[in-house]
Amino acid sequence: MRLRARSTRGGLAVDDALGAALADMVRRTGAAIGGVYLVEEPAALLRLVAVCGLPVDFTVPWQRLALTAPVPVADAIREDRLVWVGCQDEMARRYPRAAAVLPYPFALAAVPVRGVRRRWGGVVLMWPADHPPRATARERHHITAGARRLARILDDSPVPPALPEQPHIVSVESPRHPAQTALAALDYLDRVPDGALALDLEGRITFVSTTAARLLGRDADRLLGTRPWRSLPWLDDLRYEERYRMAVVSRTPVSFSAKRPPDRWLTFHLHPDAGGITVRITAGEETAAAAPVRAEPAPAKPGRLYQLIHLAAALTETVTTQDLVALVADQILPAFGAQGLVLSIAEAGRLRIAGHHGYPDDVVERLDALPLDTDLTPAGLVLASGIPAFFGSPAELARSYPRAPRISGKQAWAFLPLVVSGRPVGCCILSYDHPHAFTADDRAVLTPLAGLLAQALDRARLYDTQHHLVHQLQQALLPRTLPTLPGLDVAARYLPAGHGIDVGGDFYDLLRLDDTNAAAVIGDVEGHSMAAAALMGQVRTAIHAHAAGGAAPDQVVARTNRLLADLSSDLLVTCLYAHLDLARHELTLAGAGHVPPLLRTAPGRAHALDLHPGPPLGVDARARYPVTRGTVPAGAVLTFYTDGLVERPGTDVEHATADLAAHLARADAHDLERLIDSLVQHAWPAGGHTDDVAVLLLRTAENRG
């Protein structure tokens, strides 16, 4: 599979340059496996575009990942840092989902690829199990230097490289022996009593010695190009193939014993490296070191079983119905070679389409809200019986459902009932653009997958309902509109923290005191709960009442503090109250433990205001709140915000605030709504902010004289 190159750099296709840079990075770091991910915008997905040292089949669960996925490469890109996982135990502790799909010993590094203009993606490198648990300084240097080289290649490309459906396989060339040496080696192998096989990384046999062919009981020409567990029925066992996978991923020797019918035991010693696997075959009794495997042939291929484990873990992380639709479209459809999806919810005797992929809107409209008892589609019967239905061609569908309309142009379908504890919740339809033969493998995996989808859909529906109610409550507590004042431009934004159904306590408000005076307030109630929301409403109401009554800034905050002390709330509340005199360009501030606002006085100049601190509200009923006074020149931008904008894991708040002020100075402040977008994007470039964020911008009018 080759990447489609769109642009060139010095005569070399950019996509080939990426592959060459990855191969060089693997060689310099001594890694056994490497992969390059590029960010797929605007979907915030990661696409594996190049890989070396690993078969493509192994990468299926990892070819497309959400940027928010709990995996090392996503963390490296989001947090803009090198992530090192030194051993399998550490992987299990930090990334249990990844460890479940790759239960092998290895060391791993993930590093972001960040260019001058944008974040491009990341690189994953893996070392054999015998690698020390810590990376050396030299290895870290080569890892980061390789990532910088990849970033330069992408930065210099006038057009980003195309994102392939499957990753490009990159080879890391190894020195070859001269022909004379190779012939001597063949003669040697034919003389020793042990058999010798060579496998490529895909598991195909590339060499068979005469002794190996005799021990295996099969002519060499019938073995070459095949996989042992396919060409030798007595090796067709999931556990044997699992030993091969372990050798490929961990790059450590693996041994096992198997009985060739009728009663001859053979021991296989697998020795992997970057070019493939050398297998030594010895005859004799089974040994403890080469633990024998006795099991009936498994019903599904290892790749499919690992896909099921991966998808099961991914489904536990979906929150909304749209999350579920996106996961099915991005991961389940490619895993089974399907192109279309319809996810329906059973409601009031009908199937309401909750999400779809690969269908035009007019087709979806005709399929939506069909009765459960209709004979126009198998969905109703499938849901009633709880048994999946598979149709490999339109003719198969027509034989069972002659009245089914041909409106989508699809050629094969899998109808999966979504049932939870005997209760039907919906139906998932996977469809194909061409006729498709559903193997026993497909059915064996899709059937339990339907149960996992049903659980995920049931949880998502509950979340969607609760989130809708919470959103309505949140909107009721925040001001619907902000007042307009001559000479003052205003913009505000409230961003809840990622997923979650709890109500946040961040709030803001703007009060028009008269034609030339305004009061702005921003605050943050500790926690995310109904109690936090209720307290936020009380604080906002108290501040509004005291400000409208003409109280000075320090008295507005002090009186609100006494109210909270009387309420005996266990929640901390911070707030910042600002009085702005537009005629005199004067600003008076009183703060209660809140982060300082930023003031941009002119393009290229911005700083955080130095506030006289006061304690959070409700801590001490007798607390005093000193005021801070200053001037606000014409055309200045005041930026009020909550700590969710500057508190990031592993980052000092003062440093983050100074960095945000520097960005405010450089940013285009013509459009305040876009300025909010710019500030949030700068503070959280990968999204996924972990706390609520509220931002309030005020800009005074420029002098026109």
TORTOR-361336 format. One record per residue (C-alpha): residue in one letter; x negated, z, y. Coordinates in steps of 0.001 Angstrom, whole numbers, plus 500000, padded with zeros to 6 digits. Each point is the difference from the previous one (the first is absolute). Last residue first. Example, Ala and Ser with C-alpha at 12.3 -4.5 7.8 and 13.67 -1.06 7.14 Angstrom:
<nodes>
S486330507140498940
A501370500660496560
</nodes>
This chain:
<nodes>
G511261516600562718
R501127499633496430
N498816503394498789
E500238500237496227
A502939501761498393
T499307503086497925
R499771499603496235
L501420502557497562
L499400499798496243
L501564502302497391
V498689500045496411
A501360501950497021
V498241499956496622
D501141501727496828
D497237500954497600
T498037498247497237
H499561496655501699
G500246497260497362
G498798497141502174
A496660498360499165
P498791499950503607
W501342503506500720
A498723501002503458
H499402496415501103
Q503313498758498632
V501834502891501653
L498359499318503369
S500581496242499795
D503666500351499068
I500470502433502897
L498347497443502308
R502339497347498683
E502945502089501161
L498265500660503327
D499510496300500806
H497342499469502702
A497730502711498626
D497496497720498241
A497594502328498228
R496464500873501085
A500711503377501667
L502529500930497318
H497350499293497352
A497573502381501694
A502746502640500228
L500711499604496265
D496304500488499217
A499913503145502138
T503050501330498159
A498482499173496586
H496768501791500945
E501934503039501167
V502098499966496812
D496972499829497677
T500625497556497154
G499922500710496246
P503738499568499559
R501626498663503188
E501491502012502854
V500137497696503019
L503460498405499983
G501653502776497985
D498965502374502788
T502918498986502193
Y499757497578502911
F500189499737503790
T498257497062501673
L500063499734503797
V499257496496501301
A498773499500503575
G501225497094502151
A500084502115503154
P497805503062499724
V501084503141498123
T498663503143501607
G499255503364498460
R501323503465499339
T499689502211496944
V502415502890499586
P499445503297498264
Y502443501061497272
R500491503743499720
A500849501727496736
R502429502930500056
A502116498806497016
D496860499448497920
V499974497551497077
G503291498209500739
L498479496974501686
P496390499119499310
P497386501768502156
G498909498690503423
P496907497972500830
H498912498864503483
L499949496257499477
D497089497576500448
L501596496549500013
A498722497561497386
H498297496954501493
A500547496411501010
R498084497387501991
G499522496369498921
P503154498768501719
A501023502642502544
T501076503653500080
R500747500304496306
L501026503594499383
L500146501520496536
P502125503030499166
P498549503204498548
V501018501179496486
H502583502786500089
G499447503760499822
A502709500719502573
G499197497823502994
A500998500016503642
L499260496929502110
T500441499069503659
L499412496385501108
E499926498691503545
H500374496386501148
R501587501244503261
A503169497868499751
L499966499883496182
D499943503778499574
L499499500466496244
H500716503297498255
A498477500210496506
Y500938502272497090
L497876500107496859
C501240501513496766
T498877501850496911
V502373501768497628
L499031502262497118
L502669500715497400
D500836503520498842
S502898500202502461
S500825503350501550
L502829498500502136
D499106502414502810
A496417498709499976
L501350496459500183
L502032500843503098
R497034501757501588
N497868496880499510
T502663497815501611
R499869502315503030
A496203499728500152
V499990496194499649
V502502499384502789
Q498352502772502056
D496581498311499856
P501530496673501003
A501979501418502968
A503714500593499465
G502469497693501763
G503071500562497819
A499574496560498419
A496609501148498709
H501445503207498494
A502861498144498272
H497859497162498650
I497374502406498700
A502676502037498208
T501637496889498479
R496671498661498723
V499101503350498505
Q503392500374498279
G499879496492498553
M496476500572498704
L501173503218498373
A502714498088498122
A497519497324498923
A497492502562498752
A502739501821498065
M501144496694498481
S496482499535498744
H496631498449500747
G497556502616501227
E498865501449503334
V501954498953503075
D498217497496502218
G500481499357503682
I500212497496502833
V501471500512503427
A500236497850503102
A501495501075503305
A500833497627502814
N499977500095503788
T500526497203502518
D503728499174499735
D500948503435498659
L499307502138496899
R500062497086497557
L499104501514496662
L497844498361497299
D500006501285496439
Y497785500264496919
F500283501482496528
D498008500615496823
G501735502312497494
G500288497676497022
V503023499693497758
D499308499984496283
I500802496935497922
G496452498903499393
H497889496917500148
G497505499289502761
A500066502655502722
P502766499148502449
L499108497855503024
Y501627500823503361
R499338497637502894
A500298500128503762
A499662497616502952
V500415500642503742
D499300498158503243
L500230502053503219
G500307498761503587
P503761500392500244
L501220502249497195
T501734498993496794
P501319502577497550
L498988499946496323
T502432498881497337
R501300501446496743
P498085503242500509
L498877501536496691
L502194502418498007
A502633497405499047
Q497291497598498839
Q498609502626497640
L503455500785498584
Q500681496296499332
H496611499654498349
V500701503003497801
L503279498501498790
H498373496642499253
H497091501722498266
Q502374501894497727
T501744496822498870
D496765498032499606
Y498418502879498042
L502890500168497550
R499885496227499551
A496236500112499429
R500286502694497334
D502567497957498041
L497926496846500416
A496859501720498669
Q501832501394496975
A501500496584499248
L496651498256500417
L498442502361497442
G502788499251497537
A499605496253500573
L496266500330499301
P500877501322496552
T501682496640499209
L497539497805501918
V497023501089497874
A501306499292496493
R501924496962501257
D496903498348501409
D497926500752496887
A502768498697497737
T499574496781501933
F502411498661502592
A499590496220500012
H500299498757503576
P501690496921501399
H498757499303503550
D500686501577503414
Y500354503405498387
S502333502930500587
L499826503792499855
I503385501677500396
C500262503750500579
C503392501648499546
G501532503126501490
V500787503698499762
P501782500221496650
R500420503634498855
G498979500734496407
S497302502412501127
V498663497407502478
V500725496307499310
L498395496944501583
P500867497026497791
L497334497250499917
F501087496357500092
A497004497739499262
W500515496406501135
A498767496453499479
Q500383496662501850
K500824500905503598
G501692497322502119
S501971502637501893
I503564498691499921
R500701499179496379
P503272501901499600
A500570502147496879
R503253498781498438
P498382499096496663
Y498537503492499599
S498558500376496478
R499207496342499298
A499348499328503712
L497264502646500153
E498141498477497050
A500358496520501511
P498684501225503354
S496776501067498240
G498216503079498641
F502944502371500315
F499295503688499453
A502606502774499980
P499240503706500295
I502258502505498189
G501763502770501954
S503335498750498719
A501929500254503275
L497014498995502144
V499254496977497839
L503665499014500053
G500079500159503799
A496711498159500522
P500761497148497590
T501337497873502889
L503161498009500707
D501938501963497368
T501004502580502583
D500690503604498954
L497520501576502435
P501581498140502914
L497594497892502114
A498967501676503269
D497135497607500826
L499365496849497969
R501380497582502597
E498099501715502845
V496807499993497940
V500306496230499551
D500463499486503751
D497005502235500746
P497558497947497952
Y498610501672496850
G496369500880499194
H500350503712500629
H503043502266500158
G501207503360501177
A503002502316499922
I502464497488498552
R503379501682499514
L501316499841496450
R503671500908499981
G502270502597498420
A499795502406502935
E496202499845500178
A497467498801497428
I496766499175501842
S498308496611499641
L496351498947499945
V499564496219499910
L496521498674499362
G498414496565499690
Q496586498565499103
A499203501510496606
G496561499905498333
F500464503395498376
A497328501907501940
P500595497821503065
L503674501118500203
I499188503664499341
Q497350500444502677
D500944498561503398
A503693499260499488
V500723503142497985
L498020502117502468
A501738498443503008
V503448500585498517
L499109503623499257
D498689500635503499
Q503179498368501323
T502059502491498015
T498040502799501623
V497451502427498575
T497758498208497534
E497165502219498772
T501316500661496488
L500351496243499558
A496249499521500420
A499228502366497123
A502443498191497726
L498578496661501135
H496460501050499065
I501035501393496620
L502041496854499278
Q497101497785501071
Y497710501989497711
L502393499287497154
R500098496311500929
G496215499717499990
P499776501875496726
K502194497393498301
A503289501199498597
P501421500876496593
A496833501732498752
P498658499044496601
E500327502955497615
A497348502620500388
R496790501132498396
V497060500233502355
P496679501174498714
A497711502071502219
A496613498360500228
A497949503143500405
A501795501634497070
T498983497162497711
E502017497552497882
E498324498777496828
G497907496871499896
A499460496698501764
T498503499686503449
I501147497828502884
R498072499888503272
V501994498796503008
T498419498804503235
I502424500097502904
G500112497856503128
G497888498891502954
A499982503209502082
D499162502178497000
P501778501300496918
H498686501306496631
L502780500210497387
H499167501439496553
F502501498916497329
T500069501772496629
L501408498189496991
W501813501624497076
R500895497865496985
D503187500838498104
P502415497084499762
P499948499064502684
R497493500593502796
K500102503663500941
A499101500912503548
S497338502260501504
F499376500636503701
S497117500026502434
V499724499850503812
P496919499537502165
T500590500637503750
R500906497432502664
S502976502196501032
V502408497129500670
V498904497491497363
A499238502561497271
M503307501798500523
R501885496707499834
Y498291499170496684
R500914503411498598
E503615499396501101
E500028496754498035
Y499317502007496874
R502715502501500958
L502638497335500499
D499528498661496494
D499595496389498944
L496642500654498266
W501466499371496524
P501516496764501288
L496579498490500870
S500422497105502451
R501990501977502588
W498201503353499906
P496670498163499972
R500774497940503125
T499464496304499424
G497505497510501463
L497838499993496869
L501714501591497001
R501200496967498057
D496636498246500498
A498253503104498643
D501836499926496683
R501975503162499220
G499397502906497653
L498949502425502701
L496844500996498148
R499120496357499242
A500593498901503615
A497876502914501218
T497142499066497631
T499969496410501237
S499863501180503602
V502972499475502267
F499745499105503684
T502455499531502872
I502881502101498658
R502664500492502685
G500599503506501405
E500493498894503625
L496659501602500865
D498284497617497613
L499487501087496420
A496828499625497908
L500004500775496304
A497216501167497691
G500133500965496325
D497585502457498448
P497787499111497025
V497320498339502165
R498835496447499179
D502638497995501879
L499395502083503121
Y496275499219499962
D500568496252499687
L502396500124502927
A497497501965502101
A497299497431499289
L502328497263501216
A500730501951503203
T496286500575500646
Q499342496274499738
A502890499216502343
P498650502192502797
H501891503211500604
R502565500096502806
P499868502206503103
S503389501424500981
E502343498463502541
V502675502209501471
S503129497929499560
V502949500170502369
I503533499589498655
H502451499100502777
P502972502341500083
Q503488498826499058
E502818498850502296
P497402499068502581
L499888501239503623
A498734497198502216
P496913500734502064
P500460500908503672
V499493497106502452
P497195499796502579
S497643501735497536
D497261501952501739
D501896503291499718
L500542499466496259
I496316499396499275
R499016502847502329
A502390502404498204
L498512499046496613
R496519500747501324
R501172503341501363
A501408500921496580
G496686499125498377
A498135502195502482
T502397502877499251
I499430499769496246
H496262499303500282
H499496503062502207
R502144502176497735
E497929498883497010
R496756500838501799
A501283503434501019
T500813500680496357
A503581500243498784
R501008503240498311
P501399500517496497
P496948498349498401
H500774496684498259
D500267500324496211
A503665498945500035
P499173496529501236
W500425499129503703
M503029498692501913
L500223498351503420
V503164499512502089
V499879498081503288
G502395500190502943
G502335498163502340
W499706497924503143
R500535502580502709
R500128498146503286
R498127498605502987
V496417501091499485
G500301500179496251
R500796502820497631
V499335499700496266
P500793503457498669
V498025501586497140
A501076501093496536
A497511501501497541
L500537500737496327
A498277501795497141
F501092499379496416
P501568501716496975
Y503215498356498794
P503692500827500342
L500657497081502387
V503802499859500362
A500509503758499950
A496898500550502144
A501427497794502735
R503175502064500150
P498065503273499825
Y497893499153503080
R498255503137501234
R499971502218496922
A499962497242497344
M497348498056501915
E497851503143500237
D500252500449496248
Q499082496343499415
C496801500251502012
G498375499606503418
V502832498780502198
W498585498870503362
V502137498919502967
L498127498432502923
R501908500297503254
D502543498250502217
E502841502438499214
R502562497316499217
I497477497620498429
A498230502603497847
D503309501609498998
A501354496630498873
V496821499333497993
P500111503424498315
V503624499868498766
P503055501941501183
A501873496901501254
T500618499831503773
L498452496546500363
A502303498917497212
L498152498374497138
R499916496480498592
Q497534498933497290
W499619503527498634
P502401500042497042
V498813496491498993
T496267500765500251
F499268500334496290
D501430496549499323
V497546498496502506
P497084501101497858
L497458502333501648
G496395499658501150
C500851498249503246
V503128499953502112
A501276498017502988
V503298499839501907
L501683503317499156
R502891500157502488
L500719503167502008
L503442500358501546
A501036500965503522
A502797497366499912
P498960498612503386
E497354499185498919
E498256499750496638
V496861502092500209
L497114498604497953
Y498611501634496869
V496572499182498547
G499027501098496484
G496880501183498203
I499007501040496498
A496676501039498439
A498410501447503116
G496218499943500494
T500453500284503752
R497969496893500830
R501464497904497179
V503615500949500724
M499561499332503736
D498390496629499268
A502939499034497800
L502449501102502702
A498121498005502663
A500033496897497787
G503724500383499409
L500694500442503698
A497841496963500764
D502010497994497483
D503177500951501880
V498355499115503305
A499093496559498677
L496327499293500630
G499059497287502506
G498726502520502572
R503281501924499818
T502937498086498706
S503753500363500238
R503086499738497885
A498559500723496572
R502541500306497231
L498635502747497769
R499115498879496516
M501582501121496757
</nodes>
